Amino acid sequence: MLDQHEEVAKPEVSAEDDPCTGFPHLHLIKTVHNNLGGHGPDSGAEGIVYDAEALIPGEEAIPCHVKIDVAEGGYTPWKGMNSGMHGFYGSIVLQSGTSVKLMMSIVKKDSGEPLQVHHASLTFFDLDHDRDDKSIESISIGGMQEVILSEHTEVATTVNDDGTKTFTATKYGTGEDNPSNPLALNQEQRDRAVTLDFHDVSEIPVTLHTTAGEGPRVFIFVGRPSLKCAKGTHYKGAAAGQHPAMMLVMALASLAFVYGS
């Protein structure tokens, strides 16, 4: 969890320094509206809206909004801590002992209509709990094409009756072990994260849950496949900069060169 949760300046990262450049991802830029569950700090429509870009290697960025709304039931925040953005990360703050059912939506920036993206990823970080196994964090989600966990993951996976999966923290953590940069992770930070890949998607339902305890719990996430591409990862699939779609294009180009006239 995060001990402090004020807005934090996000450092600029050039394409040359970004190890995830070769992978499709959603770049969360900033919060443009913040009223999850009607709890503010903004007034007006319920939900959080992020200014974002859908990035596909070799193509122009697509401006979009990523929206998070309470899909069902209520939402109990922690007084004095806002959801929204924390540096690189999108963030949702929950009071211990509560849960919230959310809908994440990708929409066109100009019209608000659904924007279906062929490849999308979510990585959740810092899944941990408080002392004495209190305030245990978990995420329930479905529809993924691939789930990536570290080789020595500390995140337990449960398959639910409806086909969704729940990813649950198993280790105690403090604010001192939180990742500050989703592009560079140490071993413990990789072990407390999960990357989820989706195909042809515009909406992703997700439930965040914490068991009984005291104080706030903060769920942080990015729209990048960080366990595939962040510095320090050892993903055994396509290497950073060599997304499968790009590898296919390069292979076809090579064949054309070899067998062409």
C-alpha positions as CSV (number, residue, x, y, z in Angstrom):
1,M,0.0,0.0,0.0
2,L,1.0,3.7,-0.2
3,D,1.6,5.5,3.0
4,Q,1.2,8.9,1.3
5,H,-1.1,9.5,-1.6
6,E,-0.9,13.0,-2.9
7,E,-0.5,13.9,-6.6
8,V,3.1,13.1,-7.6
9,A,4.9,14.6,-10.5
10,K,5.4,12.0,-13.3
11,P,8.9,12.1,-14.8
12,E,9.2,12.3,-18.6
13,V,10.4,9.2,-20.3
14,S,11.6,9.3,-23.9
15,A,10.8,6.5,-26.4
16,E,14.4,5.6,-26.4
17,D,14.4,5.0,-22.6
18,D,11.0,3.2,-22.5
19,P,11.6,-0.6,-22.4
20,C,7.9,-1.1,-23.2
21,T,7.9,0.9,-26.5
22,G,7.8,-2.3,-28.6
23,F,4.5,-3.5,-26.9
24,P,1.0,-2.1,-27.5
25,H,-0.1,-0.3,-24.4
26,L,-2.4,2.4,-22.9
27,H,-0.5,5.4,-21.7
28,L,-2.3,7.1,-18.8
29,I,-1.4,10.8,-19.0
30,K,-3.4,12.6,-16.3
31,T,-6.7,12.7,-14.5
32,V,-9.2,15.0,-16.2
33,H,-12.2,14.2,-14.0
34,N,-12.2,12.6,-10.5
35,N,-15.5,11.6,-8.8
36,L,-15.4,7.9,-8.2
37,G,-18.7,6.8,-6.5
38,G,-19.7,10.4,-6.2
39,H,-17.1,11.0,-3.5
40,G,-15.2,13.7,-5.3
41,P,-13.0,15.7,-5.2
42,D,-14.7,16.8,-8.4
43,S,-18.5,17.2,-8.8
44,G,-20.6,16.2,-11.7
45,A,-20.6,12.8,-13.3
46,E,-19.7,9.7,-11.3
47,G,-16.3,8.1,-12.2
48,I,-12.7,8.8,-13.0
49,V,-11.6,9.9,-16.5
50,Y,-8.0,9.7,-17.6
51,D,-6.6,11.5,-20.6
52,A,-4.7,8.7,-22.4
53,E,-3.2,7.4,-25.6
54,A,-3.5,4.0,-27.2
55,L,0.0,3.2,-28.5
56,I,0.7,0.6,-31.1
57,P,4.3,0.0,-32.3
58,G,4.9,1.6,-35.7
59,E,1.6,3.5,-35.7
60,E,0.4,6.9,-34.6
61,A,-0.9,7.3,-31.1
62,I,-4.7,7.3,-30.8
63,P,-6.0,9.9,-28.3
64,C,-8.6,8.4,-26.0
65,H,-10.0,8.5,-22.5
66,V,-9.9,5.6,-20.0
67,K,-12.9,5.7,-17.7
68,I,-13.4,4.0,-14.4
69,D,-17.0,3.9,-13.0
70,V,-18.6,2.0,-10.1
71,A,-20.5,-0.7,-11.9
72,E,-22.6,-2.1,-9.1
73,G,-23.1,-1.5,-5.4
74,G,-21.2,1.1,-3.5
75,Y,-17.7,2.4,-3.0
76,T,-16.1,3.3,0.3
77,P,-13.0,5.5,0.0
78,W,-10.6,6.5,2.8
79,K,-11.3,10.0,4.0
80,G,-8.5,12.4,3.0
81,M,-7.1,10.2,0.2
82,N,-8.2,10.6,-3.4
83,S,-8.2,8.0,-6.1
84,G,-6.9,9.2,-9.5
85,M,-3.2,9.3,-10.4
86,H,0.0,8.8,-8.4
87,G,3.0,9.5,-10.5
88,F,3.0,6.9,-13.4
89,Y,0.1,5.0,-11.8
90,G,-3.6,5.1,-11.9
91,S,-4.9,4.5,-8.3
92,I,-8.0,3.4,-6.5
93,V,-8.1,4.0,-2.7
94,L,-10.4,1.7,-0.6
95,Q,-11.2,1.5,3.1
96,S,-10.0,-1.8,4.6
97,G,-12.8,-4.3,4.8
98,T,-14.6,-3.1,1.7
99,S,-14.8,-4.0,-2.0
100,V,-15.8,-2.2,-5.2
101,K,-17.0,-3.5,-8.6
102,L,-15.6,-1.3,-11.3
103,M,-15.9,-1.0,-15.1
104,M,-12.9,0.2,-17.0
105,S,-13.8,1.6,-20.4
106,I,-11.7,2.8,-23.3
107,V,-13.6,5.5,-25.3
108,K,-12.8,7.9,-28.1
109,K,-11.7,11.2,-26.8
110,D,-13.8,13.4,-29.1
111,S,-17.1,11.5,-29.0
112,G,-17.1,9.3,-25.9
113,E,-18.0,6.3,-28.1
114,P,-16.4,2.9,-27.2
115,L,-12.9,2.4,-28.7
116,Q,-12.1,-1.2,-29.2
117,V,-8.3,-1.9,-29.1
118,H,-6.8,-5.1,-30.5
119,H,-4.3,-5.4,-27.7
120,A,-4.6,-4.0,-24.2
121,S,-2.8,-4.7,-21.0
122,L,-3.2,-3.9,-17.3
123,T,-0.6,-4.4,-14.7
124,F,-1.5,-4.2,-11.0
125,F,1.4,-3.6,-8.5
126,D,2.1,-3.9,-4.8
127,L,-0.4,-6.5,-3.9
128,D,0.2,-7.0,-0.2
129,H,-1.4,-6.9,3.2
130,D,-1.1,-5.4,6.7
131,R,0.3,-7.1,9.8
132,D,-1.4,-10.2,11.2
133,D,-2.9,-11.0,7.8
134,K,-5.3,-8.0,7.9
135,S,-6.4,-5.8,5.0
136,I,-5.5,-8.5,2.4
137,E,-5.7,-7.0,-1.1
138,S,-7.2,-9.0,-4.0
139,I,-8.3,-8.4,-7.6
140,S,-11.0,-10.4,-9.4
141,I,-11.0,-10.0,-13.2
142,G,-11.8,-12.0,-16.4
143,G,-11.6,-12.0,-20.1
144,M,-7.8,-12.1,-20.3
145,Q,-5.9,-13.9,-23.1
146,E,-2.8,-14.2,-20.9
147,V,-1.8,-13.8,-17.3
148,I,1.9,-13.0,-16.5
149,L,3.3,-13.5,-13.0
150,S,6.9,-13.6,-11.9
151,E,8.7,-16.9,-11.5
152,H,8.7,-16.5,-7.7
153,T,5.4,-14.7,-7.4
154,E,3.9,-13.8,-4.0
155,V,0.4,-13.5,-5.6
156,A,-2.0,-16.4,-5.2
157,T,-4.3,-17.2,-8.1
158,T,-7.8,-18.7,-7.7
159,V,-10.1,-19.7,-10.6
160,N,-13.7,-18.7,-9.8
161,D,-16.9,-20.5,-10.8
162,D,-17.7,-17.8,-13.4
163,G,-14.4,-18.2,-15.1
164,T,-12.8,-15.1,-13.7
165,K,-9.6,-15.2,-11.7
166,T,-8.8,-13.7,-8.3
167,F,-5.3,-12.6,-7.6
168,T,-4.6,-12.3,-3.8
169,A,-1.7,-10.9,-1.8
170,T,0.1,-13.3,0.5
171,K,2.8,-11.1,2.0
172,Y,3.0,-8.1,4.4
173,G,4.1,-4.8,2.9
174,T,4.7,-1.2,3.7
175,G,4.9,2.0,1.8
176,E,8.7,1.7,1.7
177,D,8.5,-1.2,-0.7
178,N,6.2,0.4,-3.3
179,P,7.4,0.7,-6.9
180,S,8.0,4.3,-8.0
181,N,8.5,3.4,-11.7
182,P,6.5,0.7,-13.5
183,L,9.3,0.6,-16.1
184,A,12.0,-0.5,-13.6
185,L,11.1,-3.1,-11.0
186,N,13.1,-5.0,-8.4
187,Q,12.5,-8.6,-7.6
188,E,10.1,-8.0,-4.7
189,Q,8.1,-5.5,-6.8
190,R,7.8,-8.0,-9.7
191,D,6.7,-10.7,-7.2
192,R,3.8,-8.6,-6.0
193,A,2.5,-7.6,-9.5
194,V,0.3,-9.2,-12.1
195,T,0.1,-8.4,-15.8
196,L,-3.1,-9.1,-17.7
197,D,-3.3,-9.1,-21.6
198,F,-6.6,-8.6,-23.4
199,H,-7.5,-8.8,-27.1
200,D,-10.2,-6.8,-28.9
201,V,-11.5,-5.1,-25.9
202,S,-13.2,-1.8,-25.0
203,E,-14.5,-2.6,-21.5
204,I,-12.9,-4.5,-18.6
205,P,-14.9,-5.3,-15.4
206,V,-12.8,-5.6,-12.3
207,T,-13.5,-6.1,-8.6
208,L,-11.1,-4.8,-5.9
209,H,-11.4,-6.2,-2.4
210,T,-9.7,-5.9,0.9
211,T,-10.4,-8.0,4.0
212,A,-11.1,-6.5,7.4
213,G,-8.4,-4.3,8.9
214,E,-7.6,-0.7,9.6
215,G,-6.8,2.2,7.4
216,P,-6.7,2.6,3.6
217,R,-5.5,0.2,0.9
218,V,-4.3,1.6,-2.4
219,F,-4.5,-0.3,-5.7
220,I,-2.1,1.0,-8.3
221,F,-2.0,0.1,-12.0
222,V,-0.8,1.0,-15.5
223,G,-2.0,0.2,-19.0
224,R,1.4,-1.4,-19.8
225,P,2.5,-5.1,-19.8
226,S,5.2,-4.3,-17.2
227,L,6.0,-7.9,-16.3
228,K,6.8,-8.4,-20.0
229,C,8.9,-5.4,-20.6
230,A,10.0,-3.4,-17.6
231,K,13.7,-3.3,-16.8
232,G,14.5,-6.3,-14.5
233,T,11.9,-8.6,-15.9
234,H,12.7,-12.0,-17.5
235,Y,9.6,-12.6,-19.7
236,K,10.1,-15.7,-21.8
237,G,7.8,-14.7,-24.7
238,A,8.5,-11.9,-27.2
239,A,11.3,-9.7,-26.1
240,A,10.7,-6.0,-25.5
241,G,10.7,-4.3,-28.9
242,Q,9.6,-7.6,-30.5
243,H,5.9,-7.9,-29.9
244,P,4.5,-10.9,-31.8
245,A,2.7,-8.7,-34.3
246,M,6.0,-6.9,-35.0
247,M,7.9,-10.2,-35.2
248,L,5.4,-11.5,-37.8
249,V,5.9,-8.4,-39.9
250,M,9.6,-8.7,-39.8
251,A,9.5,-12.4,-40.7
252,L,7.3,-11.7,-43.7
253,A,9.6,-8.9,-44.8
254,S,12.5,-11.3,-44.5
255,L,10.7,-13.9,-46.7
256,A,9.9,-11.2,-49.3
257,F,13.6,-10.2,-49.4
258,V,14.8,-13.8,-49.7
259,Y,12.2,-15.0,-52.2
260,G,11.3,-11.8,-54.0
261,S,12.3,-11.1,-57.6
